[in-house]
Amino acid sequence: MNPIKNMVNRYKSGEIQGVFSVCCSNNYVIEAAMTKLLNEDMLLVIEATANQVDQFGGYTGMTPKDYVNYIYKLADKLSFPKERIVLGGDHLGPLTWRNIDSRMAMDNAKELIKEYVLAGFTKIHIDTSMPLLGDIEGNIFGDDLIAYRAAELCKISEEAYLKLKKLNPDAIHPIYIIGSEVPIPGGAQEEEGPTITSKEDLKSTIKAFEDTFKAFGLEEAFKYVVGIVVQPGVEFGSGDIWEYNRDKAKELSKSLKGYSNLVFEAHSTDYQTAETLREMVEDGFAILKVGPALTYGFREAVFSLNHIENELFKDRKDMELSKFIEVLDNSMKKDPKDWINHYIGEESKVNLERKYSLSDRARYYMPKEEVNLALEKLIKNLSDIEIPITLISQFMHEQYKKIRNGKLSPTVEELIKDRIGEYIDDYILAVRCN
């Protein structure tokens, strides 16, 4: 059985447990997650998002098959058991082609989902929740159209799975995540707080999907729909965090009891506390998605190391400094398309947000050649010496304490991964079985 489906079945039978999904392509983040979960009795769910990985390479340059090979290579490096890894596709649909002809956008989405399934991804989030070109103007956008497009994509997924099954008889059937109230990937772009999904909207959405799947002859496929994306009232923006309030979400939570095979999938849970994350799992949000918070932790770690590098070598004429922070910011200013709609206001505010925003749009620039070269220079400069414990204490105090207690090696890579791991710890506590 698909391990996520098995988890959902156990949850619905009364066991309070869940999974968290690492939505990322950053190797330090993925290695940090593998390191943290290596000795835990937990699944490691890793998801590629449609804009990161697609049939054209996405912004990472990877196709779905490339991404699978990439993850398994990291697993081999850390001796992480592959049977505990669940690979997922996040926001699979026409999301990145919203501004072209809708038929062409859907054709691209069909090829996208086919390649994910053939590559061996077994958790498929079908996302048709955003309007395409002409939908609003034609007054045709709503639950029925969202469900229709989702059924079209599910049909392609089922066909791809049958093809994969012929090549690999042990191939696991993918599970599906659906929904029509799907938060925008990467955090809110407005300052208003989110509106919690109503129980009436939940009911109508599920009915629209179930009826449409039936009309497409996908009754069997619908049995593999195990999660629905809703808005539980959690979100983050550039400098704001809207925390989970279980009292406000109790009606939504109670409504889940009417569905024997469904749990909620919660997006944008980044920066929630361990306590609120645990409450969410208890209240039916058994699949927690996290992404920007982990690359934010990576960014924090690298900025701290850049400050350490500057303190150590700024007066040495024989050293070429990485200037990582400066290189990253220049790269973002030179090509602003991945942050320009998120950071708005006075110049001083935008300058600060490019570096420190919770939305962490900087993550889109990490794969760029000049940024990656600066990172490599930073790592090399600090790998050739023993970093003074005083500077680690000044800029990475939690890691300093672990080094003093003999729990952490003071190497550059371990410092980075442990800083990311501080965010992962909250999710481990949230999903750990009673």
Beta strands, then each sheet from edge to edge (+ up, - down):
strand 1: 19-23
strand 2: 44-49
strand 3: 85-92
strand 4: 123-126
strand 5: 175-178
strand 6: 225-229
strand 7: 235-236
strand 8: 241-242
strand 9: 263-266
strand 10: 287-290
sheet 1: 1+ 2+ 3+ 4+ 5+ 6+ 9+ 10+ 1+
sheet 2: 7+ 8-
end
